[in-house]
Amino acid sequence: MSELVDVTREGAVARVVMHRKGNNAIAEDMMTELAAVFEDLGRDQAVRAIVLASAYEKYFSVGADLTSMATIDREAPDAADQIALFMRRMNHHFNAIERCPKPVIAAINGHALGGGSELTLCCDFRIMVEDGRSRIGQTESSLGIIPGAGGTQRLPRLIGKARALRYLIESTRLSASEAEAVGWVDRAVGPEELEATVGELAGRLAKAATVAIAMIKDSVRRGYDLRLDDALNIESENFARAALTTDAAIGIMSFLSKQEPEYTGS
């Protein structure tokens, strides 16, 4: 049973809402629940799209819960190993979101800093509120630490190495419009538009060919850093899987008959 994460459904769209201690600080308790929820939703054929959101008006997530760092015995011979093991465990939880076969939208309704930004980087779409105050950024260096849940890896892949490196080093905090301009978020929208914009995108994705989307996500994720020939092999295998689905038959027949396809997600 989830205590820090709620899941509601409207048709084929699942909404995953975080509510941890007023600001959704990233800690293992919430990430364990999020990973379990996304794994369950990924297996549920009735779910066609997922929205990740916050229950709090001003915060999507403020980043890591730093109180856990205070308990570390810095003089212990294995202190570095303990911290690295903890972060590998946390990355396992983050990976469950990135590897979910369903399209995932981050509805960024407030600050998304540090680990909160890393959380959005695991999603396929990022829609952020432009309200004059909310910021997104990898702000760890201002605390004397570095991103530990993918920020140094996913952000450069998203917006480019040179730009990401500058933002990472300077702990830059971007508004939604600034983040949209560099590709950190897909859309910056006013507070009155956020819910409708997220809902429209989620509804549109929920009507799409879910298995094909899953194969696209897998092909991009696994093939991105490989030699082209190896990446093309992954694409070919996933093309074959997609081509044998019911949705592929529906899509092709609908195209030939000039009708709108009604996909089943199978």
TIVO-501122 format. One line per 10 residues: number of its first residue (from 1); their letters; for each residue x, y, z of C-alpha. Coordinates in nm, 2 decimals. Last residue first. Layout:
# residues N
NUM> a> X Y Z; ...
This chain:
# residues 266
266> sgtyepeqks> -0.22 -0.49 -2.78; -0.30 -0.13 -2.68; -0.64 -0.14 -2.83; -0.61 0.12 -3.11; -0.90 0.28 -3.27; -0.76 0.39 -3.61; -0.93 0.69 -3.79; -1.04 0.58 -4.13; -0.89 0.61 -4.48; -0.95 0.24 -4.56
256> lfsmigiaad> -0.58 0.19 -4.63; -0.48 0.38 -4.32; -0.73 0.21 -4.10; -0.60 -0.13 -4.22; -0.25 -0.03 -4.14; -0.33 0.10 -3.80; -0.55 -0.19 -3.70; -0.30 -0.45 -3.81; -0.03 -0.26 -3.62; -0.25 -0.23 -3.32
246> ttlaarafne> -0.30 -0.61 -3.31; 0.07 -0.65 -3.28; 0.30 -0.83 -3.52; 0.46 -0.51 -3.66; 0.55 -0.39 -3.31; 0.76 -0.69 -3.23; 0.93 -0.68 -3.57; 1.01 -0.31 -3.54; 1.15 -0.39 -3.20; 1.40 -0.64 -3.35
236> seinladdlr> 1.49 -0.40 -3.63; 1.54 -0.11 -3.39; 1.77 -0.32 -3.17; 1.97 -0.42 -3.48; 1.99 -0.06 -3.58; 2.15 0.03 -3.25; 2.42 -0.24 -3.31; 2.49 -0.11 -3.66; 2.49 0.26 -3.53; 2.75 0.19 -3.26
226> ldygrrvsdk> 2.57 0.22 -2.92; 2.51 0.52 -2.71; 2.14 0.58 -2.81; 2.05 0.22 -2.88; 1.91 0.11 -2.54; 1.71 0.42 -2.46; 1.60 0.50 -2.81; 1.49 0.15 -2.90; 1.32 0.09 -2.57; 1.12 0.42 -2.59
216> imaiavtaak> 1.02 0.34 -2.95; 0.92 -0.02 -2.86; 0.70 0.11 -2.58; 0.54 0.37 -2.81; 0.47 0.09 -3.06; 0.31 -0.12 -2.78; 0.08 0.18 -2.68; -0.06 0.25 -3.03; -0.21 0.59 -2.96; -0.54 0.68 -2.79
206> alrgalegvt> -0.38 0.72 -2.44; -0.13 0.96 -2.61; -0.41 1.20 -2.71; -0.57 1.19 -2.36; -0.23 1.25 -2.19; -0.16 1.54 -2.42; -0.50 1.70 -2.36; -0.48 1.64 -1.99; -0.14 1.80 -1.96; -0.25 2.10 -2.14
196> aeleepgvar> -0.58 2.13 -1.95; -0.41 2.10 -1.61; -0.14 2.35 -1.70; -0.35 2.62 -1.87; -0.46 2.83 -1.57; -0.11 2.83 -1.43; 0.04 2.96 -1.75; 0.22 2.72 -1.98; 0.58 2.63 -2.06; 0.61 2.34 -2.29
186> dvwgvaeaes> 0.86 2.07 -2.37; 1.09 2.12 -2.08; 1.47 2.12 -2.08; 1.46 2.20 -2.45; 1.67 2.52 -2.43; 1.39 2.77 -2.49; 1.15 2.55 -2.28; 1.38 2.58 -1.98; 1.39 2.96 -2.01; 1.01 2.97 -2.04
176> aslrtseily> 0.97 2.74 -1.74; 1.21 2.95 -1.53; 1.56 2.83 -1.50; 1.77 2.78 -1.19; 2.14 2.74 -1.27; 2.36 2.54 -1.03; 2.66 2.70 -1.20; 2.85 2.37 -1.27; 2.53 2.19 -1.38; 2.40 2.47 -1.59
166> rlarakgilr> 2.73 2.51 -1.77; 2.77 2.14 -1.82; 2.42 2.12 -1.96; 2.49 2.39 -2.22; 2.81 2.22 -2.34; 2.68 1.86 -2.33; 2.36 1.90 -2.52; 1.99 1.96 -2.41; 1.86 1.60 -2.35; 2.17 1.39 -2.35
156> plrqtggagp> 2.35 1.65 -2.14; 2.05 1.63 -1.89; 2.03 1.25 -1.87; 2.39 1.19 -1.77; 2.50 1.45 -1.51; 2.14 1.46 -1.37; 2.11 1.08 -1.35; 2.03 1.02 -0.98; 2.34 1.15 -0.81; 2.36 1.51 -0.90
146> iiglssetqg> 2.68 1.66 -0.75; 2.77 1.78 -0.40; 2.91 2.10 -0.25; 2.57 2.25 -0.18; 2.57 2.49 -0.48; 2.69 2.20 -0.69; 2.36 2.02 -0.63; 2.14 2.28 -0.80; 2.03 2.08 -1.11; 1.75 2.32 -1.21
136> irsrgdevmi> 1.38 2.39 -1.26; 1.22 2.71 -1.13; 0.87 2.82 -1.02; 0.84 3.19 -0.94; 0.69 3.39 -1.23; 0.41 3.15 -1.29; 0.52 2.96 -1.60; 0.40 2.61 -1.52; 0.59 2.32 -1.66; 0.51 2.04 -1.91
126> rfdccltles> 0.78 1.77 -1.93; 0.73 1.48 -2.17; 0.90 1.14 -2.17; 0.97 1.12 -1.80; 1.30 1.02 -1.64; 1.43 1.38 -1.67; 1.13 1.49 -1.45; 1.27 1.29 -1.16; 1.62 1.44 -1.22; 1.46 1.78 -1.18
116> ggglahgnia> 1.32 1.68 -0.85; 1.65 1.53 -0.75; 1.81 1.87 -0.78; 1.52 2.12 -0.82; 1.17 2.10 -0.96; 0.99 2.41 -0.82; 0.62 2.43 -0.91; 0.34 2.27 -1.12; 0.56 2.04 -1.32; 0.32 1.79 -1.48
106> aivpkpcrei> 0.57 1.52 -1.58; 0.42 1.31 -1.86; 0.49 0.94 -1.90; 0.43 0.74 -2.22; 0.38 0.37 -2.12; 0.67 0.11 -2.14; 0.81 0.22 -1.80; 1.18 0.23 -1.85; 1.23 0.59 -1.73; 1.01 0.54 -1.43
96> anfhhnmrrm> 1.17 0.21 -1.32; 1.51 0.38 -1.38; 1.45 0.63 -1.10; 1.40 0.34 -0.86; 1.72 0.16 -0.97; 1.90 0.50 -0.95; 1.81 0.51 -0.58; 1.97 0.18 -0.52; 2.28 0.29 -0.71; 2.28 0.60 -0.49
86> flaiqdaadp> 2.27 0.40 -0.17; 2.55 0.17 -0.29; 2.76 0.48 -0.37; 2.70 0.62 -0.03; 2.79 0.30 0.15; 3.11 0.26 -0.06; 3.22 0.62 0.01; 3.17 0.56 0.39; 3.36 0.23 0.38; 3.65 0.33 0.61
76> aerditamst> 3.41 0.52 0.84; 3.52 0.87 0.90; 3.22 1.04 0.73; 2.97 0.84 0.94; 2.66 0.92 0.75; 2.35 1.03 0.95; 2.36 1.39 0.83; 2.32 1.27 0.47; 1.97 1.14 0.54; 1.87 1.49 0.64
66> ldagvsfyke> 1.94 1.60 0.29; 1.60 1.50 0.16; 1.70 1.53 -0.21; 1.53 1.77 -0.44; 1.25 2.04 -0.40; 0.99 1.83 -0.58; 0.69 1.95 -0.78; 0.65 2.23 -0.53; 0.43 2.54 -0.51; 0.08 2.39 -0.52
56> yasalviarv> 0.15 2.06 -0.35; -0.02 1.73 -0.45; 0.25 1.68 -0.71; 0.22 1.52 -1.06; 0.34 1.23 -1.27; 0.09 1.17 -1.56; 0.07 0.82 -1.71; -0.06 0.70 -2.05; -0.23 0.38 -2.18; -0.33 0.20 -1.87
46> aqdrgldefv> -0.58 -0.08 -1.92; -0.29 -0.31 -2.02; -0.15 -0.29 -1.67; 0.21 -0.40 -1.67; 0.36 -0.05 -1.69; 0.11 0.06 -1.43; 0.25 -0.20 -1.18; 0.61 -0.11 -1.25; 0.53 0.26 -1.23; 0.36 0.21 -0.89
36> aaletmmdea> 0.65 0.00 -0.75; 0.91 0.26 -0.86; 0.71 0.54 -0.71; 0.67 0.36 -0.38; 1.05 0.30 -0.36; 1.11 0.66 -0.46; 0.89 0.79 -0.18; 1.06 0.58 0.09; 1.41 0.63 -0.06; 1.41 1.00 -0.03
26> ianngkrhmv> 1.34 1.29 -0.27; 1.18 1.59 -0.11; 0.82 1.60 -0.21; 0.75 1.95 -0.07; 0.48 1.93 0.20; 0.61 1.62 0.38; 0.57 1.37 0.09; 0.26 1.39 -0.14; 0.33 1.26 -0.49; 0.05 1.21 -0.74
16> vravagertv> 0.04 0.94 -1.01; -0.24 1.00 -1.26; -0.33 0.71 -1.47; -0.49 0.77 -1.82; -0.69 0.49 -1.99; -1.02 0.61 -1.85; -0.96 0.85 -1.57; -0.75 0.68 -1.31; -0.61 0.78 -0.97; -0.29 0.68 -0.81
6> dvlesm> -0.17 0.82 -0.48; 0.20 0.83 -0.36; 0.33 0.88 -0.01; 0.15 0.61 0.18; 0.14 0.34 -0.10; 0.00 0.00 0.00
